[in-house]
Amino acid sequence: MTYNICIDIGNTKVKSGIFHSKKVIELINGIDNILHSVNNKYHFKNCIISSTRKEIPKKILDLKEEFENFVILNDKMKLPISIDYKTPETLGRDRIAAAIGANSLFPNQNNIVIDAGTCVTYDFIDKNNVFRGGNISPGIYMRIKAMHEYTSNLPMVDLVVNEDFLGKSTTEALQNGAVRGTFLEISSFIQLIFDKYGSSNVIFTGGDAKYFVNNFKSAIFADQNLVLNGLNEIIRKYE
């Protein structure tokens, strides 16, 4: 039995998924654990990498000879969706993969993808399977850190979700501004898409998605493996 490995290199973490056909067999965090799986645990055929960093770690690039197909996702590849973007060469590979992952879950439907991590990315894929674009804004922790570092007196606070939307202290005000401010931003983006394009699926992914998914009245989907699933959809054409 042969397997595919899909590697997502983010700004702060490296994670991967081991797939057999469309089924994820194992999730792995960290470069060293990826190396162990490649060298000891599975017989791999294909590897695909998505990276938001300027350089891919050499340890991963050195694995190239272990695979029949070793693919680094780029804007020149043939994809299962069309890209309507002025500068496709600058479009984050994780955003492309997440869009493809959403499209595989809900083909021929409007899909909004919200990836809440170091940054929050908002992307829209229409029912014709066209990536229409999106936005990027600071993530929750980045907002908290920026408010502390770019002012003289505002403290660095912990990431806490307060019950009251009105902060009763500077600490609570900063926390609400970061968490609830992001929630209001997300809500506004979703409503803008609904107003212009009609009803859409909303799919959350990313480490900070947990702060938002339960706060919407409409149906919201959460998929922490959305990027990996999208990568697997691309690499499966090599099977």
N, C-alpha and C positions, 0 to 999 in steps of 0.2 A: 504494500500500500504506500502510495506517495502522498506527500503533503505540500502545501504552500505555506510560506511564512510571509506575513504582512507586517511591516515595521513602520511605526508612526513616531518620528523624531520631533518632539515638540520643543517649545522654548525652555521648559524646565524638566521634562521627563521623556524617557524613551520607553515605549511599550510596544508589544507585538502580539499578534494572534496567529495561532497555528490552525490551518484550515484543511479539511478534507472535503472537496467539492464546495458546497455552500455552508457546511457546518463547521463552527468553531470548536476545536478540540481542546485548546488550552490557551490561556492568556498569560503573558510573561511581562514582567517589569524589569527594566534595567538591562544594560548592554551585556554584562557578564553572564546573566541568565540566558540571554539570547544565544550567546556563543556556546554555552553548555548544551542547549537544546540542539543546535546545528551539529555540534561535534559528537554528541553522545546519544540523543534520544530518538531522533526521527530521520527518516529517509526523505529528504526534500527534493522537489523538482523545481519549483519556482520561488523566487523572492521578489517582492516589490517594496519600495521604500518611499515614504512621503516625509519630507523634512522641511521645517520652517527655519532652520539654521542656515547660515552662509556656507558652512562646511559640514559634511557628513563625517562622523567619527571614523578614523582610519581602521579601527578594529572591525567595523561593519563592512567597510569597503573591501577589506582583505578576505572576506568570505565569498567573494565573487566566484571563485573557481569551484565552489561547493554546489553550484546550482546549474541546471540546464539553461534556465533563463533568469537573469539578474537585472531587474528593471528599476530605474529611478524615475518616479513620476515627474513628468514635465508637460509643458503646454503644447508640445508638438505631437504628443501621442494621440492615437485614435481612441476616443472615449465613447461610452454609451449615452452621453448627453452632449448637447451643443453648448458652446460657451459664447455668450453675448457680453463681451467685456472689452473695454477700450485697450487695456494693456494686459493681455492674457499671460504674458511672460512674468508679470509681477503678482499674479493671482496666487494666493497661498495654496500650496499643494494639499494641505489638510482641508481647506475649504472645498476644493474640487472633490476630494475623496468623500467628504461628508455629504456633499450634494448628491454624489452617485449612490452613496449608501441610502439616502432618503428616497431617491428615485427607485431603487430596487425594492424598498419596502412598499411604496405607494406609486407604482408606475402610472403614467398618464393622468396624474393628479397634481394640483398645486401643492407645493411643499415649502414650508418655511423651516430653515435649519438655524438653530441658535446654539452656538458652541461657547459655553461659559467657562473660560479658563483664565490664563494670564491676561489675555484680552477677551472681549466678548465679540464674536463675529455673528453677523446677521446676514443670511443669504436666502434668496428666493429662486426656486426652480418651478417653472410653470407646467401646466398640464401637457404641453407639447414637448416636454423634456428639454427645455432650454433654460440654462443658468442665466438669469437676468441681472445678477449683480447683488450687491448688499453693502453692509457697513461694518466698520471696525471701531470699537470704543474700548476704553480701559476696563480691565476686569475689576472685581470688587477690591481685592487686596491692593492692586495698583492705585486705586482711588484713595484708599486709606493712607497708603504710604506717601502718595503725592501731596495730600493735604497737610501731612506732617512735615515733609521735607521742603516744601515750597512756601511755608509760612514760618513766622518767628515763634508763635506761641501755641499753635495747635498741637496737641499730644499725639503720639502714636497709640492707637487703640486696637484692641482685639476685635476680630470679626465676630460680631454677635447680632442675632436677629431679635430685636426688641418687640414686645407685644404692642406697644403704643407707637403709632406713626409720628407722634410729636415727641421729639427728644426733650427730656427733662433735665439734661446736663449736657455739657459740651461733648463728653464722651458718647452719650446716646445720640446726640445730633450728628456727630461724625459717622457713627455706625449706621444710622438711618439714611444719611445722605448717600453712603456707599451702597448699602444693600437695597433699601427701598427706592433710591434714585435709579439704580439699575433696573429694578422691577418695573418702574414707571416707564423707563426708556424702552424696555422690551414690550410692554403692553402697547405703547404708542406705535412701535414698528409693526406689530402684528395687526393693529387696527388699520394702519395705512395700507398694508397689503390687502386686507379684506375689502377695504373701500375701493381700491383700484382694480383688483384682480378677482375678487370674489372669495368664497370660502376656500380655506387652505388647511392642510394638515400642519401641525406645529410639532417639530421634533427637537427635543433638547439633548445635548450631549455636553461633555466636559466636566471637570471636577467640581465646579461650583453650580452645576445645574440643580443640585439638591436644594439650593436656597430658593428656587423659583417654581419648580414643577407642580407643587401642591397648592399654589396660590392663584391658580386660574380657574374660572368657572367653566370655561369651554374645555373640550377634550384636548389633552396634551400628551404627547408620547415622549418617553425618555429612553435613550439607547446609548449607553456608555461606549459601545463598540462601533458606533456609526462610521467613524473614519476607517477603522480596520475592515469593516464589512464592505465599504466602498472600494478599498484597495483590492480586496479579494475579488470583487466583481470585475475589476480591470484585469487582474492577472489570470483569471479563469479562462480567458481566451487562449492562453498558452497550453491549456490542458489537452 
